[in-house]
C-alpha cells in the first residue's frame, strides 16, 4: 500500500468524510447536499493532507450506493 493510502486509512478519512456528508446533508436550512469545502472543514485536522479529501470522495462515489 502506498504512503497516501496508509495515511488515509490511519486518519480514517473515508469514515469521517461519509459522516460529514451524512450530517451536512440532513436537515440543512439552505441546501440538501454537502459541499466539498464543508467536507474539508469537517474532516480537517492539523496533520491531515487536505488534498486527500478529493481522493476519498472519488472512492466514496465509486463504492457507495447513495
PDB file of N, CA, C, O and CB in Angstrom:
ATOM      1  N   UNK A   1       0.841  -1.177   0.000  1.00  0.00           N
ATOM      2  CA  UNK A   1       0.000   0.000   0.000  1.00  0.00           C
ATOM      3  C   UNK A   1       0.888   1.243   0.000  1.00  0.00           C
ATOM      4  O   UNK A   1       1.913   1.288   0.680  1.00  0.00           O
ATOM      5  CB  UNK A   1      -0.958  -0.003   1.218  1.00  0.00           C
ATOM      6  N   UNK A   2       0.494   2.215  -0.745  1.00  0.00           N
ATOM      7  CA  UNK A   2       1.305   3.426  -0.845  1.00  0.00           C
ATOM      8  C   UNK A   2       1.201   4.256   0.425  1.00  0.00           C
ATOM      9  O   UNK A   2       0.338   4.022   1.270  1.00  0.00           O
ATOM     10  CB  UNK A   2       0.875   4.260  -2.054  1.00  0.00           C
ATOM     11  N   UNK A   3       2.092   5.226   0.543  1.00  0.00           N
ATOM     12  CA  UNK A   3       2.082   6.116   1.696  1.00  0.00           C
ATOM     13  C   UNK A   3       0.795   6.916   1.813  1.00  0.00           C
ATOM     14  O   UNK A   3       0.316   7.180   2.916  1.00  0.00           O
ATOM     15  CB  UNK A   3       3.249   7.054   1.625  1.00  0.00           C
ATOM     16  N   UNK A   4       0.236   7.303   0.667  1.00  0.00           N
ATOM     17  CA  UNK A   4      -1.013   8.052   0.684  1.00  0.00           C
ATOM     18  C   UNK A   4      -2.136   7.179   1.227  1.00  0.00           C
ATOM     19  O   UNK A   4      -2.931   7.622   2.057  1.00  0.00           O
ATOM     20  CB  UNK A   4      -1.362   8.565  -0.726  1.00  0.00           C
ATOM     21  N   UNK A   5      -2.197   5.946   0.759  1.00  0.00           N
ATOM     22  CA  UNK A   5      -3.235   5.031   1.222  1.00  0.00           C
ATOM     23  C   UNK A   5      -3.139   4.762   2.703  1.00  0.00           C
ATOM     24  O   UNK A   5      -4.160   4.700   3.390  1.00  0.00           O
ATOM     25  CB  UNK A   5      -3.158   3.735   0.470  1.00  0.00           C
ATOM     26  N   UNK A   6      -1.925   4.600   3.212  1.00  0.00           N
ATOM     27  CA  UNK A   6      -1.729   4.366   4.640  1.00  0.00           C
ATOM     28  C   UNK A   6      -2.168   5.587   5.449  1.00  0.00           C
ATOM     29  O   UNK A   6      -2.791   5.452   6.502  1.00  0.00           O
ATOM     30  CB  UNK A   6      -0.253   4.030   4.935  1.00  0.00           C
ATOM     31  N   UNK A   7      -1.839   6.771   4.949  1.00  0.00           N
ATOM     32  CA  UNK A   7      -2.227   7.999   5.648  1.00  0.00           C
ATOM     33  C   UNK A   7      -3.733   8.177   5.694  1.00  0.00           C
ATOM     34  O   UNK A   7      -4.280   8.597   6.714  1.00  0.00           O
ATOM     35  CB  UNK A   7      -1.595   9.203   4.983  1.00  0.00           C
ATOM     36  N   UNK A   8      -4.403   7.860   4.602  1.00  0.00           N
ATOM     37  CA  UNK A   8      -5.862   7.957   4.544  1.00  0.00           C
ATOM     38  C   UNK A   8      -6.481   6.948   5.494  1.00  0.00           C
ATOM     39  O   UNK A   8      -7.414   7.266   6.231  1.00  0.00           O
ATOM     40  CB  UNK A   8      -6.376   7.731   3.105  1.00  0.00           C
ATOM     41  N   UNK A   9      -5.954   5.723   5.471  1.00  0.00           N
ATOM     42  CA  UNK A   9      -6.501   4.677   6.332  1.00  0.00           C
ATOM     43  C   UNK A   9      -6.265   5.002   7.802  1.00  0.00           C
ATOM     44  O   UNK A   9      -7.158   4.824   8.631  1.00  0.00           O
ATOM     45  CB  UNK A   9      -5.879   3.319   5.986  1.00  0.00           C
ATOM     46  N   UNK A  10      -5.071   5.477   8.126  1.00  0.00           N
ATOM     47  CA  UNK A  10      -4.745   5.808   9.513  1.00  0.00           C
ATOM     48  C   UNK A  10      -5.635   6.937  10.029  1.00  0.00           C
ATOM     49  O   UNK A  10      -6.055   6.914  11.186  1.00  0.00           O
ATOM     50  CB  UNK A  10      -3.264   6.203   9.636  1.00  0.00           C
ATOM     51  N   UNK A  11      -5.922   7.907   9.194  1.00  0.00           N
ATOM     52  CA  UNK A  11      -6.762   9.038   9.588  1.00  0.00           C
ATOM     53  C   UNK A  11      -8.249   8.685   9.577  1.00  0.00           C
ATOM     54  O   UNK A  11      -9.085   9.483  10.000  1.00  0.00           O
ATOM     55  CB  UNK A  11      -6.509  10.218   8.666  1.00  0.00           C
ATOM     56  N   UNK A  12      -8.577   7.478   9.087  1.00  0.00           N
ATOM     57  CA  UNK A  12      -9.981   7.045   8.947  1.00  0.00           C
ATOM     58  C   UNK A  12     -10.773   8.087   8.156  1.00  0.00           C
ATOM     59  O   UNK A  12     -11.904   8.429   8.501  1.00  0.00           O
ATOM     60  CB  UNK A  12     -10.634   6.819  10.348  1.00  0.00           C
ATOM     61  N   UNK A  13     -10.159   8.571   7.107  1.00  0.00           N
ATOM     62  CA  UNK A  13     -10.707   9.679   6.338  1.00  0.00           C
ATOM     63  C   UNK A  13     -11.990   9.296   5.605  1.00  0.00           C
ATOM     64  O   UNK A  13     -12.891  10.125   5.480  1.00  0.00           O
ATOM     65  CB  UNK A  13      -9.680  10.176   5.348  1.00  0.00           C
ATOM     66  N   UNK A  14     -12.094   8.059   5.117  1.00  0.00           N
ATOM     67  CA  UNK A  14     -13.324   7.639   4.441  1.00  0.00           C
ATOM     68  C   UNK A  14     -14.515   7.727   5.395  1.00  0.00           C
ATOM     69  O   UNK A  14     -15.579   8.231   5.035  1.00  0.00           O
ATOM     70  CB  UNK A  14     -13.180   6.199   3.895  1.00  0.00           C
ATOM     71  N   UNK A  15     -14.322   7.236   6.602  1.00  0.00           N
ATOM     72  CA  UNK A  15     -15.402   7.247   7.593  1.00  0.00           C
ATOM     73  C   UNK A  15     -15.760   8.678   7.986  1.00  0.00           C
ATOM     74  O   UNK A  15     -16.938   9.016   8.102  1.00  0.00           O
ATOM     75  CB  UNK A  15     -14.998   6.440   8.841  1.00  0.00           C
ATOM     76  N   UNK A  16     -14.764   9.503   8.186  1.00  0.00           N
ATOM     77  CA  UNK A  16     -15.016  10.891   8.573  1.00  0.00           C
ATOM     78  C   UNK A  16     -15.741  11.654   7.465  1.00  0.00           C
ATOM     79  O   UNK A  16     -16.662  12.425   7.734  1.00  0.00           O
ATOM     80  CB  UNK A  16     -13.698  11.594   8.918  1.00  0.00           C
ATOM     81  N   UNK A  17     -15.322  11.436   6.221  1.00  0.00           N
ATOM     82  CA  UNK A  17     -15.962  12.125   5.098  1.00  0.00           C
ATOM     83  C   UNK A  17     -17.411  11.667   4.940  1.00  0.00           C
ATOM     84  O   UNK A  17     -18.298  12.490   4.715  1.00  0.00           O
ATOM     85  CB  UNK A  17     -15.178  11.874   3.792  1.00  0.00           C
ATOM     86  N   UNK A  18     -17.657  10.368   5.055  1.00  0.00           N
ATOM     87  CA  UNK A  18     -19.022   9.850   4.933  1.00  0.00           C
ATOM     88  C   UNK A  18     -19.907  10.399   6.050  1.00  0.00           C
ATOM     89  O   UNK A  18     -21.067  10.739   5.817  1.00  0.00           O
ATOM     90  CB  UNK A  18     -19.021   8.309   4.964  1.00  0.00           C
ATOM     91  N   UNK A  19     -19.363  10.483   7.253  1.00  0.00           N
ATOM     92  CA  UNK A  19     -20.118  11.035   8.374  1.00  0.00           C
ATOM     93  C   UNK A  19     -20.427  12.511   8.143  1.00  0.00           C
ATOM     94  O   UNK A  19     -21.544  12.962   8.396  1.00  0.00           O
ATOM     95  CB  UNK A  19     -19.342  10.854   9.686  1.00  0.00           C
ATOM     96  N   UNK A  20     -19.449  13.253   7.667  1.00  0.00           N
ATOM     97  CA  UNK A  20     -19.656  14.677   7.387  1.00  0.00           C
ATOM     98  C   UNK A  20     -20.714  14.867   6.310  1.00  0.00           C
ATOM     99  O   UNK A  20     -21.564  15.750   6.422  1.00  0.00           O
ATOM    100  CB  UNK A  20     -18.339  15.339   6.954  1.00  0.00           C
ATOM    101  N   UNK A  21     -20.665  14.047   5.272  1.00  0.00           N
ATOM    102  CA  UNK A  21     -21.659  14.140   4.196  1.00  0.00           C
ATOM    103  C   UNK A  21     -23.048  13.867   4.751  1.00  0.00           C
ATOM    104  O   UNK A  21     -24.000  14.583   4.438  1.00  0.00           O
ATOM    105  CB  UNK A  21     -21.331  13.148   3.051  1.00  0.00           C
ATOM    106  N   UNK A  22     -23.163  12.838   5.572  1.00  0.00           N
ATOM    107  CA  UNK A  22     -24.459  12.491   6.154  1.00  0.00           C
ATOM    108  C   UNK A  22     -25.017  13.646   6.984  1.00  0.00           C
ATOM    109  O   UNK A  22     -26.169  14.041   6.803  1.00  0.00           O
ATOM    110  CB  UNK A  22     -24.334  11.231   7.021  1.00  0.00           C
ATOM    111  N   UNK A  23     -24.211  14.187   7.888  1.00  0.00           N
ATOM    112  CA  UNK A  23     -24.710  15.237   8.763  1.00  0.00           C
ATOM    113  C   UNK A  23     -24.936  16.553   8.023  1.00  0.00           C
ATOM    114  O   UNK A  23     -25.891  17.268   8.327  1.00  0.00           O
ATOM    115  CB  UNK A  23     -23.748  15.453   9.905  1.00  0.00           C
ATOM    116  N   UNK A  24     -24.091  16.884   7.073  1.00  0.00           N
ATOM    117  CA  UNK A  24     -24.277  18.123   6.317  1.00  0.00           C
ATOM    118  C   UNK A  24     -25.490  18.034   5.380  1.00  0.00           C
ATOM    119  O   UNK A  24     -26.084  19.056   5.034  1.00  0.00           O
ATOM    120  CB  UNK A  24     -23.012  18.443   5.508  1.00  0.00           C
ATOM    121  N   UNK A  25     -25.852  16.824   4.975  1.00  0.00           N
ATOM    122  CA  UNK A  25     -26.954  16.640   4.035  1.00  0.00           C
ATOM    123  C   UNK A  25     -28.296  16.438   4.724  1.00  0.00           C
ATOM    124  O   UNK A  25     -29.331  16.411   4.058  1.00  0.00           O
ATOM    125  CB  UNK A  25     -26.670  15.466   3.142  1.00  0.00           C
ATOM    126  N   UNK A  26     -28.298  16.298   6.026  1.00  0.00           N
ATOM    127  CA  UNK A  26     -29.536  16.076   6.773  1.00  0.00           C
ATOM    128  C   UNK A  26     -29.944  17.326   7.532  1.00  0.00           C
ATOM    129  O   UNK A  26     -29.265  17.753   8.466  1.00  0.00           O
ATOM    130  CB  UNK A  26     -29.375  14.904   7.742  1.00  0.00           C
ATOM    131  N   UNK A  27     -31.042  17.896   7.125  1.00  0.00           N
ATOM    132  CA  UNK A  27     -31.607  18.987   7.899  1.00  0.00           C
ATOM    133  C   UNK A  27     -30.946  20.337   7.741  1.00  0.00           C
ATOM    134  O   UNK A  27     -31.129  21.214   8.585  1.00  0.00           O
ATOM    135  CB  UNK A  27     -31.576  18.632   9.288  1.00  0.00           C
ATOM    136  N   UNK A  28     -30.188  20.523   6.686  1.00  0.00           N
ATOM    137  CA  UNK A  28     -29.601  21.841   6.453  1.00  0.00           C
ATOM    138  C   UNK A  28     -30.674  22.837   6.053  1.00  0.00           C
ATOM    139  O   UNK A  28     -31.588  22.489   5.306  1.00  0.00           O
ATOM    140  CB  UNK A  28     -28.515  21.768   5.372  1.00  0.00           C
ATOM    141  N   UNK A  29     -30.583  24.061   6.534  1.00  0.00           N
ATOM    142  CA  UNK A  29     -31.641  25.030   6.245  1.00  0.00           C
ATOM    143  C   UNK A  29     -31.654  25.535   4.811  1.00  0.00           C
ATOM    144  O   UNK A  29     -32.707  25.949   4.326  1.00  0.00           O
ATOM    145  CB  UNK A  29     -31.510  26.189   7.159  1.00  0.00           C
ATOM    146  N   UNK A  30     -30.510  25.515   4.110  1.00  0.00           N
ATOM    147  CA  UNK A  30     -30.485  26.115   2.779  1.00  0.00           C
ATOM    148  C   UNK A  30     -30.295  25.113   1.660  1.00  0.00           C
ATOM    149  O   UNK A  30     -30.880  25.272   0.589  1.00  0.00           O
ATOM    150  CB  UNK A  30     -29.406  27.130   2.709  1.00  0.00           C
ATOM    151  N   UNK A  31     -29.479  24.069   1.883  1.00  0.00           N
ATOM    152  CA  UNK A  31     -29.195  23.092   0.829  1.00  0.00           C
ATOM    153  C   UNK A  31     -29.388  21.686   1.374  1.00  0.00           C
ATOM    154  O   UNK A  31     -29.300  21.453   2.580  1.00  0.00           O
ATOM    155  CB  UNK A  31     -27.756  23.268   0.279  1.00  0.00           C
ATOM    156  N   UNK A  32     -29.651  20.762   0.473  1.00  0.00           N
ATOM    157  CA  UNK A  32     -29.839  19.365   0.872  1.00  0.00           C
ATOM    158  C   UNK A  32     -28.588  18.529   0.641  1.00  0.00           C
ATOM    159  O   UNK A  32     -28.619  17.313   0.833  1.00  0.00           O
ATOM    160  CB  UNK A  32     -31.005  18.759   0.115  1.00  0.00           C
ATOM    161  N   UNK A  33     -27.490  19.156   0.231  1.00  0.00           N
ATOM    162  CA  UNK A  33     -26.269  18.388  -0.021  1.00  0.00           C
ATOM    163  C   UNK A  33     -25.070  19.075   0.615  1.00  0.00           C
ATOM    164  O   UNK A  33     -25.067  20.285   0.842  1.00  0.00           O
ATOM    165  CB  UNK A  33     -26.041  18.208  -1.533  1.00  0.00           C
ATOM    166  N   UNK A  34     -24.054  18.268   0.894  1.00  0.00           N
ATOM    167  CA  UNK A  34     -22.809  18.798   1.448  1.00  0.00           C
ATOM    168  C   UNK A  34     -21.904  19.248   0.303  1.00  0.00           C
ATOM    169  O   UNK A  34     -21.858  18.611  -0.750  1.00  0.00           O
ATOM    170  CB  UNK A  34     -22.092  17.733   2.335  1.00  0.00           C
ATOM    171  N   UNK A  35     -21.199  20.330   0.512  1.00  0.00           N
ATOM    172  CA  UNK A  35     -20.245  20.802  -0.488  1.00  0.00           C
ATOM    173  C   UNK A  35     -18.844  20.330  -0.111  1.00  0.00           C
ATOM    174  O   UNK A  35     -18.594  19.968   1.038  1.00  0.00           O
ATOM    175  CB  UNK A  35     -20.291  22.351  -0.613  1.00  0.00           C
ATOM    176  N   UNK A  36     -17.940  20.337  -1.074  1.00  0.00           N
ATOM    177  CA  UNK A  36     -16.561  19.912  -0.812  1.00  0.00           C
ATOM    178  C   UNK A  36     -15.903  20.788   0.255  1.00  0.00           C
ATOM    179  O   UNK A  36     -15.237  20.247   1.138  1.00  0.00           O
ATOM    180  CB  UNK A  36     -15.735  19.954  -2.108  1.00  0.00           C
ATOM    181  N   UNK A  37     -16.056  22.117   0.216  1.00  0.00           N
ATOM    182  CA  UNK A  37     -15.463  22.921   1.295  1.00  0.00           C
ATOM    183  C   UNK A  37     -16.017  22.567   2.687  1.00  0.00           C
ATOM    184  O   UNK A  37     -15.273  22.577   3.668  1.00  0.00           O
ATOM    185  CB  UNK A  37     -15.702  24.399   1.019  1.00  0.00           C
ATOM    186  N   UNK A  38     -17.302  22.260   2.772  1.00  0.00           N
ATOM    187  CA  UNK A  38     -17.881  21.860   4.055  1.00  0.00           C
ATOM    188  C   UNK A  38     -17.281  20.540   4.540  1.00  0.00           C
ATOM    189  O   UNK A  38     -17.021  20.369   5.731  1.00  0.00           O
ATOM    190  CB  UNK A  38     -19.408  21.733   3.937  1.00  0.00           C
ATOM    191  N   UNK A  39     -17.065  19.623   3.620  1.00  0.00           N
ATOM    192  CA  UNK A  39     -16.475  18.330   3.980  1.00  0.00           C
ATOM    193  C   UNK A  39     -15.027  18.527   4.418  1.00  0.00           C
ATOM    194  O   UNK A  39     -14.599  17.948   5.416  1.00  0.00           O
ATOM    195  CB  UNK A  39     -16.552  17.336   2.789  1.00  0.00           C
ATOM    196  N   UNK A  40     -14.273  19.336   3.685  1.00  0.00           N
ATOM    197  CA  UNK A  40     -12.885  19.629   4.071  1.00  0.00           C
ATOM    198  C   UNK A  40     -12.822  20.224   5.479  1.00  0.00           C
ATOM    199  O   UNK A  40     -11.989  19.833   6.296  1.00  0.00           O
ATOM    200  CB  UNK A  40     -12.237  20.598   3.057  1.00  0.00           C
ATOM    201  N   UNK A  41     -13.715  21.173   5.747  1.00  0.00           N
ATOM    202  CA  UNK A  41     -13.748  21.811   7.057  1.00  0.00           C
ATOM    203  C   UNK A  41     -14.093  20.803   8.152  1.00  0.00           C
ATOM    204  O   UNK A  41     -13.518  20.845   9.240  1.00  0.00           O
ATOM    205  CB  UNK A  41     -14.757  22.961   7.062  1.00  0.00           C
ATOM    206  N   UNK A  42     -15.022  19.905   7.871  1.00  0.00           N
ATOM    207  CA  UNK A  42     -15.468  18.941   8.871  1.00  0.00           C
ATOM    208  C   UNK A  42     -14.397  17.904   9.207  1.00  0.00           C
ATOM    209  O   UNK A  42     -14.300  17.477  10.357  1.00  0.00           O
ATOM    210  CB  UNK A  42     -16.717  18.242   8.387  1.00  0.00           C
ATOM    211  N   UNK A  43     -13.599  17.495   8.235  1.00  0.00           N
ATOM    212  CA  UNK A  43     -12.609  16.434   8.480  1.00  0.00           C
ATOM    213  C   UNK A  43     -11.204  16.972   8.738  1.00  0.00           C
ATOM    214  O   UNK A  43     -10.306  16.209   9.093  1.00  0.00           O
ATOM    215  CB  UNK A  43     -12.571  15.488   7.300  1.00  0.00           C
ATOM    216  N   UNK A  44     -11.009  18.262   8.564  1.00  0.00           N
ATOM    217  CA  UNK A  44      -9.679  18.839   8.691  1.00  0.00           C
ATOM    218  C   UNK A  44      -9.085  18.696  10.087  1.00  0.00           C
ATOM    219  O   UNK A  44      -9.765  18.880  11.097  1.00  0.00           O
ATOM    220  CB  UNK A  44      -9.725  20.282   8.318  1.00  0.00           C
ATOM    221  N   UNK A  45      -7.812  18.367  10.114  1.00  0.00           N
ATOM    222  CA  UNK A  45      -7.023  18.268  11.339  1.00  0.00           C
ATOM    223  C   UNK A  45      -5.654  18.869  11.057  1.00  0.00           C
ATOM    224  O   UNK A  45      -5.276  19.010   9.894  1.00  0.00           O
ATOM    225  CB  UNK A  45      -6.902  16.779  11.831  1.00  0.00           C
ATOM    226  N   UNK A  46      -4.912  19.222  12.081  1.00  0.00           N
ATOM    227  CA  UNK A  46      -3.615  19.874  11.855  1.00  0.00           C
ATOM    228  C   UNK A  46      -2.645  19.064  10.992  1.00  0.00           C
ATOM    229  O   UNK A  46      -1.951  19.650  10.161  1.00  0.00           O
ATOM    230  CB  UNK A  46      -2.969  20.158  13.173  1.00  0.00           C
ATOM    231  N   UNK A  47      -2.571  17.760  11.156  1.00  0.00           N
ATOM    232  CA  UNK A  47      -1.589  16.962  10.418  1.00  0.00           C
ATOM    233  C   UNK A  47      -2.155  16.301   9.163  1.00  0.00           C
ATOM    234  O   UNK A  47      -1.467  15.498   8.534  1.00  0.00           O
ATOM    235  CB  UNK A  47      -1.023  15.905  11.318  1.00  0.00           C
ATOM    236  N   UNK A  48      -3.377  16.616   8.792  1.00  0.00           N
ATOM    237  CA  UNK A  48      -4.028  15.976   7.655  1.00  0.00           C
ATOM    238  C   UNK A  48      -3.657  16.676   6.356  1.00  0.00           C
ATOM    239  O   UNK A  48      -3.692  17.904   6.271  1.00  0.00           O
ATOM    240  CB  UNK A  48      -5.547  15.973   7.840  1.00  0.00           C
ATOM    241  N   UNK A  49      -3.298  15.882   5.337  1.00  0.00           N
ATOM    242  CA  UNK A  49      -3.089  16.424   3.992  1.00  0.00           C
ATOM    243  C   UNK A  49      -4.474  16.610   3.381  1.00  0.00           C
ATOM    244  O   UNK A  49      -5.103  15.637   2.966  1.00  0.00           O
ATOM    245  CB  UNK A  49      -2.175  15.472   3.098  1.00  0.00           C
ATOM    246  N   UNK A  50      -4.943  17.827   3.324  1.00  0.00           N
ATOM    247  CA  UNK A  50      -6.310  18.125   2.896  1.00  0.00           C
ATOM    248  C   UNK A  50      -6.555  17.723   1.446  1.00  0.00           C
ATOM    249  O   UNK A  50      -7.705  17.570   1.032  1.00  0.00           O
ATOM    250  CB  UNK A  50      -6.603  19.606   3.075  1.00  0.00           C
ATOM    251  N   UNK A  51      -5.485  17.550   0.670  1.00  0.00           N
ATOM    252  CA  UNK A  51      -5.628  17.090  -0.707  1.00  0.00           C
ATOM    253  C   UNK A  51      -6.155  15.674  -0.803  1.00  0.00           C
ATOM    254  O   UNK A  51      -6.672  15.283  -1.849  1.00  0.00           O
ATOM    255  CB  UNK A  51      -4.313  17.180  -1.415  1.00  0.00           C
ATOM    256  N   UNK A  52      -6.040  14.897   0.255  1.00  0.00           N
ATOM    257  CA  UNK A  52      -6.555  13.531   0.249  1.00  0.00           C
ATOM    258  C   UNK A  52      -8.076  13.471   0.292  1.00  0.00           C
ATOM    259  O   UNK A  52      -8.663  12.422   0.029  1.00  0.00           O
ATOM    260  CB  UNK A  52      -5.990  12.769   1.416  1.00  0.00           C
ATOM    261  N   UNK A  53      -8.714  14.581   0.620  1.00  0.00           N
ATOM    262  CA  UNK A  53     -10.175  14.586   0.695  1.00  0.00           C
ATOM    263  C   UNK A  53     -10.778  14.274  -0.672  1.00  0.00           C
ATOM    264  O   UNK A  53     -11.736  13.506  -0.756  1.00  0.00           O
ATOM    265  CB  UNK A  53     -10.688  15.948   1.208  1.00  0.00           C
ATOM    266  N   UNK A  54     -10.238  14.850  -1.737  1.00  0.00           N
ATOM    267  CA  UNK A  54     -10.770  14.572  -3.075  1.00  0.00           C
ATOM    268  C   UNK A  54     -10.595  13.099  -3.444  1.00  0.00           C
ATOM    269  O   UNK A  54     -11.477  12.504  -4.062  1.00  0.00           O
ATOM    270  CB  UNK A  54     -10.078  15.461  -4.120  1.00  0.00           C
ATOM    271  N   UNK A  55      -9.453  12.510  -3.063  1.00  0.00           N
ATOM    272  CA  UNK A  55      -9.217  11.092  -3.313  1.00  0.00           C
ATOM    273  C   UNK A  55     -10.264  10.248  -2.621  1.00  0.00           C
ATOM    274  O   UNK A  55     -10.803   9.308  -3.204  1.00  0.00           O
ATOM    275  CB  UNK A  55      -7.821  10.686  -2.848  1.00  0.00           C
ATOM    276  N   UNK A  56     -10.549  10.586  -1.380  1.00  0.00           N
ATOM    277  CA  UNK A  56     -11.543   9.855  -0.603  1.00  0.00           C
ATOM    278  C   UNK A  56     -12.932  10.039  -1.198  1.00  0.00           C
ATOM    279  O   UNK A  56     -13.689   9.074  -1.299  1.00  0.00           O
ATOM    280  CB  UNK A  56     -11.528  10.313   0.859  1.00  0.00           C
ATOM    281  N   UNK A  57     -13.277  11.248  -1.588  1.00  0.00           N
ATOM    282  CA  UNK A  57     -14.596  11.498  -2.163  1.00  0.00           C
ATOM    283  C   UNK A  57     -14.793  10.723  -3.464  1.00  0.00           C
ATOM    284  O   UNK A  57     -15.875  10.191  -3.710  1.00  0.00           O
ATOM    285  CB  UNK A  57     -14.791  12.994  -2.410  1.00  0.00           C
ATOM    286  N   UNK A  58     -13.762  10.656  -4.293  1.00  0.00           N
ATOM    287  CA  UNK A  58     -13.856   9.878  -5.530  1.00  0.00           C
ATOM    288  C   UNK A  58     -14.071   8.404  -5.225  1.00  0.00           C
ATOM    289  O   UNK A  58     -14.866   7.744  -5.895  1.00  0.00           O
ATOM    290  CB  UNK A  58     -12.592  10.062  -6.381  1.00  0.00           C
ATOM    291  N   UNK A  59     -13.371   7.880  -4.219  1.00  0.00           N
ATOM    292  CA  UNK A  59     -13.539   6.481  -3.833  1.00  0.00           C
ATOM    293  C   UNK A  59     -14.946   6.230  -3.295  1.00  0.00           C
ATOM    294  O   UNK A  59     -15.544   5.192  -3.580  1.00  0.00           O
ATOM    295  CB  UNK A  59     -12.491   6.085  -2.782  1.00  0.00           C
ATOM    296  N   UNK A  60     -15.473   7.170  -2.523  1.00  0.00           N
ATOM    297  CA  UNK A  60     -16.825   7.005  -1.997  1.00  0.00           C
ATOM    298  C   UNK A  60     -17.870   7.032  -3.112  1.00  0.00           C
ATOM    299  O   UNK A  60     -18.840   6.276  -3.072  1.00  0.00           O
ATOM    300  CB  UNK A  60     -17.126   8.096  -0.973  1.00  0.00           C
ATOM    301  N   UNK A  61     -17.676   7.895  -4.098  1.00  0.00           N
ATOM    302  CA  UNK A  61     -18.599   7.958  -5.235  1.00  0.00           C
ATOM    303  C   UNK A  61     -18.616   6.616  -5.981  1.00  0.00           C
ATOM    304  O   UNK A  61     -19.669   6.160  -6.428  1.00  0.00           O
ATOM    305  CB  UNK A  61     -18.199   9.110  -6.200  1.00  0.00           C
ATOM    306  N   UNK A  62     -17.446   5.997  -6.108  1.00  0.00           N
ATOM    307  CA  UNK A  62     -17.352   4.732  -6.831  1.00  0.00           C
ATOM    308  C   UNK A  62     -17.929   3.553  -6.062  1.00  0.00           C
ATOM    309  O   UNK A  62     -18.356   2.572  -6.672  1.00  0.00           O
ATOM    310  CB  UNK A  62     -15.922   4.451  -7.169  1.00  0.00           C
ATOM    311  N   UNK A  63     -17.950   3.629  -4.723  1.00  0.00           N
ATOM    312  CA  UNK A  63     -18.331   2.454  -3.934  1.00  0.00           C
ATOM    313  C   UNK A  63     -19.649   2.566  -3.187  1.00  0.00           C
ATOM    314  O   UNK A  63     -20.210   1.542  -2.796  1.00  0.00           O
ATOM    315  CB  UNK A  63     -17.271   2.167  -2.962  1.00  0.00           C
ATOM    316  N   UNK A  64     -20.164   3.768  -2.973  1.00  0.00           N
ATOM    317  CA  UNK A  64     -21.377   3.932  -2.176  1.00  0.00           C
ATOM    318  C   UNK A  64     -22.628   3.864  -3.044  1.00  0.00           C
ATOM    319  O   UNK A  64     -22.600   4.187  -4.232  1.00  0.00           O
ATOM    320  CB  UNK A  64     -21.338   5.256  -1.421  1.00  0.00           C
ATOM    321  N   UNK A  65     -23.696   3.448  -2.440  1.00  0.00           N
ATOM    322  CA  UNK A  65     -24.967   3.314  -3.157  1.00  0.00           C
ATOM    323  C   UNK A  65     -25.628   4.662  -3.369  1.00  0.00           C
ATOM    324  O   UNK A  65     -26.093   4.949  -4.472  1.00  0.00           O
ATOM    325  CB  UNK A  65     -25.911   2.389  -2.400  1.00  0.00           C
ATOM    326  N   UNK A  66     -25.683   5.485  -2.354  1.00  0.00           N
ATOM    327  CA  UNK A  66     -26.355   6.785  -2.454  1.00  0.00           C
ATOM    328  C   UNK A  66     -25.380   7.880  -2.741  1.00  0.00           C
ATOM    329  O   UNK A  66     -25.771   9.041  -2.857  1.00  0.00           O
ATOM    330  CB  UNK A  66     -27.110   7.101  -1.186  1.00  0.00           C
TER     331      UNK A  66
END
